[in-house]
Amino acid sequence: MSIETNAADIVTVSVLGQVANPSLSGLPAEPYRLDADGKAFLWPTFGGIVYNVSVGDSAFGWAGDCIHPSISIAHPDANKNRGLNVFACLGNEAMVVTGAAKGAKGVVTGKSGRFSDQVIVHFDMETRRKIAVDDQILVKSEGVGLSVPSCPDVAFKSLSPALFDALPKHMDGNVLKMGVVATVPPHMVGAGAGLTSEGGSLHIQSTDRAELAAHGLDQLRLGDVVAIEDTDSRYNHGYLRGAMSIGIVGQTDGPRAGYGPGMTVVMTAPAGQLGCFGAPGTNIADLLGLSA
C-alpha cells in the first residue's frame, strides 16, 4: 500500500566510513568472553568482512557472537563516526570508493557495534572478495527526518523512504500497521535498552530457547521485520506499556546472557498509533533485491 511521506523534503547527504577491523579490548588481555552459563568462549564477533553470512540467512546457529553479515564500517574519528551512524539509514545506497572493489554498490542493512559504532552494509560475495579492511565506503544517506503526515505520532528511525515504501503496511483508521514476521514481547528485550535509538541495536534475549520458540522467534532470519511490544524508542529504548516499535534483524545470535539477534529499530510510537499484522517471510533481502 502506498502511504504519503515527506520524502520530497528530505535532505540527502554523504557520509563516509571504512571497513572496520574486528577488535578486542586491550585490557583485560585475555580475549575470552563468558556465556550465559559462565563458560568461557572465543568466537568471532562483530566487525570486518564476513564472507559466509548474509542478509536472508538464519540469525541463529553460527559459531559467532553477534555477527554482522557482509561488511561493517566505521569512521576512525569519533565525532565523524557518530555522524555516519546517525545519518546512515537502512535501504541507503553505499559505494566502495577506494581499493580493488572501487565503484561497487551495496545497501545499508543495519546498525550495531558495542556502543552504536558500526554500520552494516550488504555487498554481494564477489565484491566482498575484493574489499579489504580500511577500504572506504561512501553512503548516500537519506531518511533522517522522514515522516508520514497522516501519522504524526509515529517516529521514524534509520529508515530510508525507499525501504518504507517497500515494506508491507496499511492504515487501520488512524493506526499505521506494518507487516511483520513475529512479535517480540517486552520481557525478551535485552541489551541496548536505555541506549540511543538513533543508531545501534536492540537485542532479543535468547538464553531461554523454549520461550523463543513459543513466540515464533527461533526461526528468525537476518533482515526479518519484527514488532517489539511495549517498547518506546522515540528517545532511547525503554519500556512503555502500549508502545510499539518495528525493528529489522541486523545481526546474529550470541551465547552471552542478555544478547541475541540484534534489531535496528526503524519506527516507533508511544500509545497505539503503530500496530502490526502477520506477514510471514517479510525480509529486506527480498524487498530490496539483495543478491548473495
Buried (B, 14 or more C-beta within 10 A) or exposed (E): EEBEBEBEEBEBEEBBBBBBEBEEEEEEEEEEBEBBEEEEEEBBBBBBBBEEBBBBBBBBEBEBBBBBBBBBBBBEEEEBBBBBBBBBBBBBBBBBBBBEBEEBEBBBBBBBBBEBBBBBBBBBEEBBEBBEBEBBBBBBBBBBEBBBEEBEBBBBBBBBBBBBBBBBBEBEEEBBBBBBBBBBBBEBBBBBBEBBBBBBBBBBBBBEEEBBEEEBBBBBBBBBBBBBBBBBBBEEBBBBEEBBBBBBBBBBBBBBBBBBBBBBBBBBBBEEBBBBEEBEEBBBBEBBEBEE
